[in-house]
Amino acid sequence: MPRKTINILKASREQVLAAAKVVRHKGIGQVQFWLVALTIGIAAGGATSLFRIGINQLETLVYGADDMGLVSHAVFLPWYWILCVPIVGGLIVGIILHLFTPDGRARSVAQVIRGAALTGGRVEGKAGLASAFASMITLSMGGSAGREGPVVHLGAVLSSKVSRWLNADAITGRNLMGCAAAAAVSASFNAPIAGTLFALEVVLRHYAVQAFAPIVIASVAGSIVSRLVFGDFVEFALPEMSLQFYSELPAFLLLGLVCGLVAVTMMKSIFLAEDVGDKLQEKLKISAWLRPAIAGAGLGMIALAFPHIIGVGYETTWNALNGNITFWVAVSFVAAKVLAVAVTFAGRMGGGIFSPSLMVGALTGIAFGWVSLGIFPSLESYATLYALAGMAAVAAAVLGAPISTSLLVFEMTGDWQTGLAILVAVSTSSALASRLVHKSFFLTQLERQGVHLAAGPQAYLLATFSIKGLMRTIDGEADNLDAMIKKGLFVDMNATLEAAMPLFSKSDAGFIPVVDTDDLTLLGVLYEVDALRAFNQALIETAREEHS
């Protein structure tokens, strides 16, 4: 290489490093932020593509076919292979999660939402990478879940690294996390519009204008990377369909109600299975790392009769959307898939809920379509239109994301002409599900872990303030503080305002002692006025961010 070229490269490298140093110490401007968003979009899109390729390659190695041909191929495999592969996969997953996560749980979208709300757009690094690898094993070796949740969290791991490197503030960190989530969804489905709205609707849970542009940039970048790798594809190509506007809308309203019930059943089945799994593990003294393998055995037995439950399930979804599944087959497939997904989650095997919701919705819709067309033959729409609407309706109700899910279905199928029917079904299913379960699948997951995001910022912001950072030194009130400690009115130094605020109502003094709960050593005092000041300022900043 010529010396002149070498000198130019050295100078460019020094300029980049100098610019990076300035950015790290002084923060990033708007244009720089867009460039960072573009970089994250490319990185998240690349990670998503590699994740998808990894699943396809490993699935082909183990079963002899990837997801789009697995069901057709599985009928020719020996029964013992169908049974044993999920067990081996579960054992590998259990070991990975046991070694690299503190609680033996795979990370997914719920942790990304928590990171956006509570930790300034940061998620765990090592546990996140381990979860992605574990989910890849699960989806390739008989698990019944989706690939989208793991890649959203994987993208969040990348954005967290960037946020830490840039010393980004909480708002910037959240926006970068939104960029990563948008790019991951966009690359997974070749759906940049849906990716953008998913990040805003599900991850950030607001539509601030200042977050919109960088998230769009990242989402488009993720989609471009996916198209370079897999081509400009439509996930599910559909036949031409027609809608008899006035006569068929009541049918889609009814379909929405049915899909809402199916979505609620699916969510409650998963949480019930998780509770049963926890109780059995405690009662039988089962090691945590064996739990996924036991779930794998259950999945293997289900797959002997219903091989469509293996993996992501896009082949079955495609068959439903193209009218290749009869009524009774669809009904039995829905029941088997819901059971398999519940077993997968109960076994803590990793994976997401997005793809299973799409598959269950498509099967519910095609079953409803055959019934509807049988009762009212004058309705001229293809039964597959009901499958399309059902796919959107169930997924929207489960995810609590009607807008992004509707657009996702449009982009996945390339069909924008049936939007009215889909929106009618989505609206009724989401409304019914919200009345029956009150929270989306992800927010319910967090609620079960003690993280109360569904109640809004006025509830979860308290958990972001450490007592240690707000307490004052003891100043002439030792006697009163000792008396309060004897009455049980104290708070641990490592707790948050979430634990402290209820205690102020029990104390007329306007303060509570801060102690080390191991030996009740008095360390300081927390004043109510300090707590309220910090909390009010956080509410103001949150409102400013959401409306900027």
C-alpha positions, 0 to 999 in steps of 0.5 A: 500500500502506498505511503500516502494512502497509509498516511491518509488512513492514519489521519482519518483514524485519528480524526474519527477517534478524536471525534468519538472522544468529543462525543463521549465527553460533550454529548451528541448533537442531532445530526450525530445522533442520526448517524448513531441511529443509522449505525445501530440500525445496521448493527441490529439488522445484521444481528437479526439476519445472523440470528435468522440464518443461525436458526435456519442452518441449525434447524436444517442440520437437526431436522433436515429442513428449515421452518418453511418446510419443516412440518412437511418433512417431519412426518418422515422422521423417526418418532424417537427423533421428534421426541428426543431433539427437544429434550437435548435442546432443552438440556443445552438451553438449561445449561446456558441459562444456568451459567450465564444468567443470574435467574435462569431466565431468557431475556426478551421484549419485557426486559427491553420495555423495563430497560426503557422505563427504569434503567435509562435504556440499558439492559444486561449484556452477558445475560442478553447474549446468552439468552439470544443463543439459548433462544436460537437453540430452542427455536432450532430444536423443537421449542414452540416460540417466536424469533422476534422477541430474542432479536429485539432484546439482542438489538437492545444489548447492542444499543446499551453498549453504545449508550454506555460508551457514549455516556448517554443520558436516559432520554438518549439511551431510551431513544437508541433502544427504540432504534435497535428494537425498530431495526430488529422488528423491521429486519425480521419481517421486512416491515420498516413501518411496523418496526417504527411503530412497534418501537414507539407503541411497545418499547417507548410507549409514547410517540414523541416527535424527537424520537421519530426521525432516528427510529425511522432511520434505524428501522429503514436501515434494518430493513435494507440489511435484511433485504440485502441478505434475504432479498426483497421478499413478502413473508406471506404471498396471498391470493387475491381477495374481495370484501363485500363491504356492508354485508361482511363487516358484522362477521369481522366484528364477531371474528374480533371478539373470538380472537380476543377470547383466543388471545386471552386464553393463550396468555392465561394458559402461559401464565398458568403453566409458568405457575404450575412449573414453579410449584412443581420445581419447588415441590419436586426439588428439580434443578433449574437447569433441568427445567427446560429439558423436562419441558422439551420432553413435553414438547416432543410428545406433543410434536409426535401428534402435531409436528406443526408446533415445532419451531416458529411455525411459518409453514403452518401460518402460510397454509392457513393464509392460503386456505389449505387447512380445514376447519377441524384441523385448524381447531386442533392445531390452535389447541395444540399450539397454545399448549406447546407455547405454554409448555415452552414458556413454563420450561423457561426455554426462551423465544418470543410470543409474536410468531405464535400469536400470528400462527394461532390467529391465522388458524383461528381466522381460517376456522372462523372463515369456513364456519362463516362461509358455510352459514352465509354462503352469500358472503363472497370473501375468501376464507383466507381473508378471515385468516389474515384478519385473525392473524392481526387480531390475536397478535394485536390483543396479545402484544397490546399493540393494535397499530403496529401489529395491523401495519405489520400484517399489511407489510408481511402480506403485501395486501393493503386492500383489506385494511378495513376488515383487519382494523375492525377485527383488531379493534374489537379483539384489543378492546375485549382483551383489555377488558379481560386481562387489563394489560398486554402480555409483556406488561403482565410479565413485568407485573408478575416480576414486581415491576409495575409499568402498566400503572404509568409513570406515577407508579413506576418512576418511584422505583428509579430513585435510590434511598441512598441518593436522597437520604441526609445525614442525621442531625439532632433527631437520633432519639425520634429516629430510634423510636421510629425504628422500634415501631418498624417505621424505617427503610433500607438504604438499598431500597427505592422510593417505591418502598419509602412513600407508603411509610410517610403516611404512617409517620407524622414527622415528615421523615423516616430513618434509613437503616441497614436491615441486616443489623438495624444500624441507623445510617441516615434520614429520608425527608418527605420533602426531598422525596416529593421534590425528586418525584415531581421533577421526574414526572415533569421530565417524563412529560416533557420527553413524551410531548417533545 
